[in-house]
Amino acid sequence: MSTAFFIPTVNLMGAGCLTEAADAIKGHGFKKALIVTDKILSQIGMVKQVADLLAERNVESVVFDGTQPNPTINNVEAGLELLKAGGCDFVISLGGGSPHDCAKGIALVAANGGKIADYEGVDRSAKPQLPLVAINTTAGTASEMTRFCIITDEARHIKMAIVDKHTTPLMSVNDPELMLAKPASLTAATGMDALTHAIEAYVSTAATPITDAVAIKAIELIQANLRTAVKDGQNLEAREQMAYAQFMAGMAFNNASLGYVHAMAHQLGGFYDLPHGVCNAVLLPHVQRYNAQVCPERLTDVAKAMGVNVDGLSAEQGAAAAIEAIQALSRDVGIPAGLEQLGAKKEDIPVLADNALKDACGFTNPKQATHEEISGIFAAAF
């Protein structure tokens, strides 16, 4: 069976690479950027830093900083209006997963027309999005390098999963200097998001030797560096290693896809407007306990990557050890213990389960679930 491997054309990594990105933008001949970001990054001066680098190279910019933590259809439409009014010929996303996803939505509709909801599903667009340079400021979502775009439909209270090769950015930028001093809670949530990406890709039915290699290395780096990054937000080495980890986790799931953790977390985010990384972290051990019925050997590999001595353990014992290691890391970085603490309600489980089973991310889960089984996983996570 043939496979395709998707990744941006250019991926800049390491301290100080933001300047290299600005030079590359000039080299492409772009004239005017729509910078898609959020109000916090505007307030702390990071947007101005990027705009000034562009201006020094005679590249103009306008700023859309209205991205919400779970970007919405309205966010995409507002940004698109500003792009058209400004005559922008490319898009820059600056931030974490929310600005990246919002920017992808804007750039995709700008090139293909229609509404962003038209592209829900897999490869629904006809042509590539407007050129997108994705500058990352967190180590977690890997949206800066993936073909995944998650947009909240406010009317339906769901997150639309848009998986489209045409949303792959032209260039990704991971400069750990932009990640310093981020709040511990954000570092923890995004780091656990990256761990979820790596583990779901590793147990996915679409995994390949390439995705396996980067997934396992990502897990090793997260185990070794996330606690430090959370405890000491100014630790450049830990930040850089987490940047590499989340990027490799992105390489893995961008090509092997995901599983029920994401399919379920999307419903929690769309229904309650909850932080995506935290939802993933809470659900991750419960979904893997379900998956252990069919792939305990793979989860034993996860345990080993998380520093567990698996010598002499059966596959079932190794899978249990992986789940324990996941829960230990979550506790150590301050992730809430259950969905009830996040404000989710048990009476909503039937509709959450309905929508989770329709989410494209669940199609590559190693074991396909019934409505009753998905409901049981949600209940266990409370």
C-alpha positions as CSV (number, residue, x, y, z in Angstrom):
1,M,0.0,0.0,0.0
2,S,1.4,3.4,-0.9
3,T,1.5,6.3,1.6
4,A,2.1,10.0,1.3
5,F,4.1,12.0,3.8
6,F,3.1,15.7,4.4
7,I,5.3,18.4,5.9
8,P,6.0,22.1,5.1
9,T,8.6,22.8,2.5
10,V,10.9,24.6,4.9
11,N,11.0,24.2,8.7
12,L,13.2,26.5,10.7
13,M,14.3,25.3,14.2
14,G,16.4,26.7,17.0
15,A,17.1,29.9,19.0
16,G,17.1,33.0,16.8
17,C,15.6,31.4,13.7
18,L,12.8,34.1,13.6
19,T,15.3,36.4,11.8
20,E,16.0,33.7,9.3
21,A,12.3,33.4,8.7
22,A,12.0,37.2,8.0
23,D,14.9,36.9,5.5
24,A,13.1,33.9,3.8
25,I,9.9,35.9,3.6
26,K,11.7,38.7,1.8
27,G,13.3,36.2,-0.5
28,H,9.9,34.9,-1.6
29,G,9.0,38.3,-2.8
30,F,5.9,38.7,-0.6
31,K,4.6,42.2,-0.3
32,K,2.0,42.4,2.5
33,A,1.1,40.0,5.3
34,L,-2.0,39.4,7.3
35,I,-0.6,38.5,10.8
36,V,-3.1,36.3,12.5
37,T,-2.6,36.2,16.3
38,D,-4.4,36.9,19.6
39,K,-4.7,39.9,21.8
40,I,-2.2,38.6,24.5
41,L,0.6,38.4,22.0
42,S,-0.3,41.9,20.7
43,Q,-0.2,43.2,24.3
44,I,3.2,41.8,25.2
45,G,4.8,43.2,22.1
46,M,5.5,39.9,20.2
47,V,3.4,41.0,17.2
48,K,5.3,44.3,16.9
49,Q,8.5,42.3,17.0
50,V,7.4,40.4,13.9
51,A,5.9,43.4,12.2
52,D,9.2,45.3,12.7
53,L,11.3,42.5,11.3
54,L,9.0,42.5,8.2
55,A,9.1,46.3,7.9
56,E,12.9,46.3,7.9
57,R,12.7,44.1,4.8
58,N,10.1,46.3,3.1
59,V,7.2,43.9,3.8
60,E,4.0,45.5,5.0
61,S,1.6,43.9,7.4
62,V,-1.8,44.3,8.9
63,V,-2.8,42.5,12.1
64,F,-5.9,40.4,13.0
65,D,-5.6,39.7,16.7
66,G,-9.2,38.5,17.2
67,T,-8.4,34.8,17.4
68,Q,-10.2,33.1,20.3
69,P,-8.6,30.1,22.3
70,N,-10.9,27.8,20.3
71,P,-11.1,29.7,16.9
72,T,-14.5,30.0,15.4
73,I,-16.2,30.4,12.0
74,N,-16.7,34.1,12.9
75,N,-13.0,34.5,13.6
76,V,-12.1,33.1,10.2
77,E,-14.7,35.4,8.5
78,A,-13.4,38.5,10.3
79,G,-9.8,37.7,9.4
80,L,-10.7,37.0,5.8
81,E,-12.5,40.4,5.5
82,L,-9.4,42.1,6.8
83,L,-7.1,40.2,4.4
84,K,-9.2,41.2,1.5
85,A,-9.5,44.9,2.6
86,G,-5.7,45.1,3.1
87,G,-4.8,43.5,-0.2
88,C,-2.6,40.9,1.6
89,D,-0.7,38.4,-0.6
90,F,0.2,36.0,2.2
91,V,-0.6,35.1,5.8
92,I,1.5,34.8,8.9
93,S,0.2,32.9,11.9
94,L,1.8,33.9,15.2
95,G,1.0,31.9,18.4
96,G,-0.1,28.4,19.3
97,G,-2.6,26.2,17.7
98,S,-5.5,28.7,17.8
99,P,-3.9,31.4,15.6
100,H,-2.4,28.7,13.3
101,D,-5.8,27.0,12.8
102,C,-7.5,30.3,12.3
103,A,-4.9,31.4,9.8
104,K,-5.3,28.2,7.9
105,G,-9.0,28.7,7.7
106,I,-8.5,32.2,6.4
107,A,-5.9,31.2,3.8
108,L,-7.9,28.2,2.6
109,V,-11.1,30.2,2.0
110,A,-9.1,33.1,0.5
111,A,-7.8,30.7,-2.2
112,N,-10.8,28.5,-2.7
113,G,-13.8,30.6,-2.0
114,G,-17.0,29.7,-0.1
115,K,-17.2,29.2,3.6
116,I,-14.8,27.4,5.9
117,A,-17.6,24.9,6.8
118,D,-17.5,23.7,3.2
119,Y,-14.1,22.1,3.9
120,E,-15.0,20.0,6.9
121,G,-13.7,16.5,6.4
122,V,-10.7,15.2,4.4
123,D,-9.2,17.0,1.3
124,R,-12.3,19.0,0.3
125,S,-10.5,21.9,-1.2
126,A,-9.5,22.2,-4.9
127,K,-6.3,24.2,-4.6
128,P,-3.6,25.3,-2.1
129,Q,-4.4,28.0,0.4
130,L,-2.8,31.4,0.2
131,P,0.9,31.1,1.3
132,L,1.2,30.7,5.0
133,V,4.2,31.2,7.3
134,A,3.5,29.7,10.7
135,I,5.5,31.1,13.6
136,N,5.1,29.0,16.7
137,T,5.1,30.4,20.3
138,T,4.2,27.2,22.2
139,A,5.4,23.6,22.2
140,G,2.4,21.5,21.8
141,T,-0.1,21.6,18.9
142,A,2.3,21.3,16.0
143,S,-0.3,23.1,14.0
144,E,2.5,25.2,12.5
145,M,3.5,22.2,10.4
146,T,0.4,20.0,10.0
147,R,-2.5,19.7,7.5
148,F,-5.0,19.7,10.4
149,C,-7.3,22.8,10.9
150,I,-9.8,22.7,13.8
151,I,-12.5,25.4,13.7
152,T,-15.5,25.7,16.1
153,D,-18.9,25.9,14.6
154,E,-20.7,28.1,17.2
155,A,-24.2,27.2,15.9
156,R,-23.6,23.5,16.2
157,H,-21.4,23.7,19.3
158,I,-18.9,21.3,17.7
159,K,-15.3,21.5,16.4
160,M,-15.0,20.9,12.7
161,A,-12.0,18.8,11.8
162,I,-10.6,20.0,8.5
163,V,-7.8,17.6,7.3
164,D,-6.5,18.9,4.0
165,K,-3.1,18.7,2.3
166,H,-3.8,22.2,1.0
167,T,-3.6,23.7,4.6
168,T,0.0,22.6,5.0
169,P,2.0,25.8,5.7
170,L,4.7,27.0,3.3
171,M,7.1,27.4,6.2
172,S,7.1,26.6,9.9
173,V,9.2,28.5,12.5
174,N,10.0,27.1,15.9
175,D,12.2,29.7,17.7
176,P,12.3,28.6,21.4
177,E,13.2,32.2,22.4
178,L,9.5,33.0,21.6
179,M,8.4,30.3,24.0
180,L,10.3,31.5,27.1
181,A,8.3,32.7,30.2
182,K,5.0,31.3,29.0
183,P,2.7,30.4,31.9
184,A,3.3,27.0,33.6
185,S,-0.3,25.9,32.9
186,L,0.0,26.7,29.2
187,T,3.3,24.9,29.0
188,A,1.8,21.8,30.7
189,A,-1.3,21.7,28.6
190,T,0.5,22.1,25.3
191,G,3.2,19.6,26.3
192,M,0.6,17.0,27.1
193,D,-1.1,17.8,23.8
194,A,2.2,16.9,22.1
195,L,2.4,13.7,24.1
196,T,-1.1,12.8,23.0
197,H,-0.2,13.4,19.4
198,A,2.8,11.1,19.6
199,I,1.0,8.3,21.4
200,E,-2.1,8.4,19.2
201,A,0.0,8.4,16.1
202,Y,2.1,5.4,17.4
203,V,-1.0,3.3,18.0
204,S,-2.8,4.5,14.9
205,T,-3.9,2.0,12.2
206,A,-2.1,4.3,9.7
207,A,1.3,4.2,11.4
208,T,4.4,3.7,9.3
209,P,8.1,3.1,10.2
210,I,8.6,6.9,9.6
211,T,5.9,8.0,12.0
212,D,6.8,5.3,14.5
213,A,10.4,6.7,14.7
214,V,9.4,10.3,15.3
215,A,6.6,9.4,17.6
216,I,8.9,7.4,20.0
217,K,11.6,10.1,19.9
218,A,9.0,12.7,20.7
219,I,7.7,10.7,23.7
220,E,11.3,10.4,25.0
221,L,11.9,14.1,24.7
222,I,8.7,15.1,26.4
223,Q,9.3,12.7,29.3
224,A,12.8,14.2,29.7
225,N,11.9,17.9,29.4
226,L,8.3,18.8,30.1
227,R,8.6,18.8,33.8
228,T,11.6,21.2,33.6
229,A,9.9,23.5,31.1
230,V,6.8,23.7,33.4
231,K,8.9,24.4,36.5
232,D,11.4,26.8,34.9
233,G,9.8,28.7,32.0
234,Q,13.1,30.5,31.3
235,N,15.0,27.3,30.6
236,L,16.0,27.7,27.0
237,E,17.3,24.1,26.6
238,A,14.1,22.5,27.9
239,R,12.1,24.9,25.7
240,E,14.1,23.9,22.6
241,Q,13.9,20.2,23.3
242,M,10.1,20.5,23.7
243,A,10.0,22.4,20.4
244,Y,11.7,19.5,18.7
245,A,9.4,17.0,20.5
246,Q,6.2,18.7,19.6
247,F,7.4,19.1,16.0
248,M,8.2,15.4,15.7
249,A,4.9,14.5,17.3
250,G,3.4,16.7,14.6
251,M,5.3,14.8,11.9
252,A,3.8,11.6,13.3
253,F,0.2,12.5,13.6
254,N,0.2,14.6,10.4
255,N,0.8,11.4,8.5
256,A,-0.6,8.6,10.8
257,S,-3.5,10.7,12.0
258,L,-4.9,10.4,15.6
259,G,-7.5,8.5,17.6
260,Y,-10.3,8.8,20.1
261,V,-8.5,11.1,22.5
262,H,-8.8,13.9,19.9
263,A,-12.2,12.8,18.6
264,M,-13.5,13.1,22.1
265,A,-11.5,16.2,23.2
266,H,-12.9,18.1,20.1
267,Q,-16.4,17.6,21.5
268,L,-15.5,18.9,24.9
269,G,-13.8,22.0,23.4
270,G,-16.7,22.7,21.1
271,F,-19.4,22.1,23.7
272,Y,-17.9,23.8,26.7
273,D,-15.1,25.9,25.1
274,L,-12.5,24.1,27.2
275,P,-8.7,24.1,26.6
276,H,-7.8,21.4,24.1
277,G,-4.5,20.3,25.6
278,V,-6.1,19.8,29.0
279,C,-9.0,17.8,27.6
280,N,-6.5,15.6,25.8
281,A,-4.4,15.1,28.9
282,V,-7.4,14.0,31.0
283,L,-8.7,11.6,28.3
284,L,-5.4,10.1,27.2
285,P,-5.0,7.4,29.9
286,H,-8.6,6.3,29.6
287,V,-8.6,5.9,25.9
288,Q,-5.3,4.0,26.0
289,R,-6.8,1.7,28.6
290,Y,-9.5,0.9,26.0
291,N,-6.9,0.6,23.3
292,A,-4.8,-1.8,25.4
293,Q,-7.3,-4.5,24.5
294,V,-5.8,-4.6,21.0
295,C,-2.4,-3.0,21.0
296,P,-0.7,-3.8,24.4
297,E,2.7,-4.3,22.6
298,R,2.6,-0.8,21.2
299,L,1.7,0.7,24.5
300,T,4.6,-1.3,26.1
301,D,6.9,0.6,23.6
302,V,5.3,3.9,24.9
303,A,6.1,2.8,28.5
304,K,9.7,2.2,27.5
305,A,10.0,5.6,25.8
306,M,8.6,7.2,29.0
307,G,11.5,5.7,31.0
308,V,9.8,2.6,32.4
309,N,11.9,-0.6,32.7
310,V,9.7,-3.0,30.8
311,D,12.1,-6.0,31.0
312,G,10.2,-9.1,32.0
313,L,6.8,-7.5,31.7
314,S,4.0,-9.0,29.6
315,A,2.5,-6.9,27.0
316,E,-0.5,-6.3,29.2
317,Q,1.7,-5.3,32.1
318,G,3.7,-3.0,29.8
319,A,0.5,-1.3,28.6
320,A,-0.6,-0.8,32.2
321,A,2.8,0.7,33.0
322,A,2.4,3.2,30.1
323,I,-0.9,4.4,31.4
324,E,0.6,4.8,34.9
325,A,3.5,6.8,33.4
326,I,1.1,9.1,31.5
327,Q,-0.9,9.7,34.7
328,A,2.2,10.4,36.7
329,L,3.4,13.0,34.2
330,S,0.0,14.7,34.1
331,R,0.0,14.9,37.9
332,D,3.5,16.3,38.0
333,V,2.7,19.1,35.6
334,G,-0.6,20.0,37.3
335,I,-3.2,18.7,34.9
336,P,-6.7,18.3,36.5
337,A,-7.6,14.8,37.5
338,G,-11.0,14.6,35.7
339,L,-13.5,16.2,33.4
340,E,-15.8,17.2,36.2
341,Q,-13.1,19.6,37.4
342,L,-13.3,21.2,34.0
343,G,-17.0,21.8,34.2
344,A,-18.2,19.0,31.9
345,K,-21.5,17.4,32.8
346,K,-22.3,13.7,32.8
347,E,-25.8,14.3,31.4
348,D,-24.1,15.5,28.2
349,I,-22.3,12.3,27.5
350,P,-24.8,10.9,25.0
351,V,-24.5,13.9,22.6
352,L,-20.7,14.1,23.2
353,A,-20.4,10.4,22.3
354,D,-22.6,10.9,19.2
355,N,-20.4,13.6,17.9
356,A,-17.1,11.9,18.8
357,L,-18.0,8.9,16.7
358,K,-18.4,11.2,13.7
359,D,-15.0,13.0,14.1
360,A,-12.5,12.0,11.5
361,C,-9.7,11.8,14.0
362,G,-11.3,8.6,15.4
363,F,-11.2,6.7,12.2
364,T,-7.6,5.5,12.8
365,N,-8.0,4.5,16.4
366,P,-6.7,0.9,16.8
367,K,-10.1,-0.3,18.1
368,Q,-13.4,1.0,16.8
369,A,-15.9,1.7,19.5
370,T,-19.6,1.5,19.9
371,H,-21.6,4.4,21.3
372,E,-21.8,2.6,24.6
373,E,-18.0,2.1,24.7
374,I,-17.3,5.8,23.9
375,S,-19.8,6.8,26.5
376,G,-18.0,4.6,29.0
377,I,-14.7,6.2,28.3
378,F,-16.2,9.6,28.8
379,A,-17.7,8.5,32.1
380,A,-14.4,7.0,33.3
381,A,-12.7,10.3,32.7
382,F,-15.0,12.1,35.1
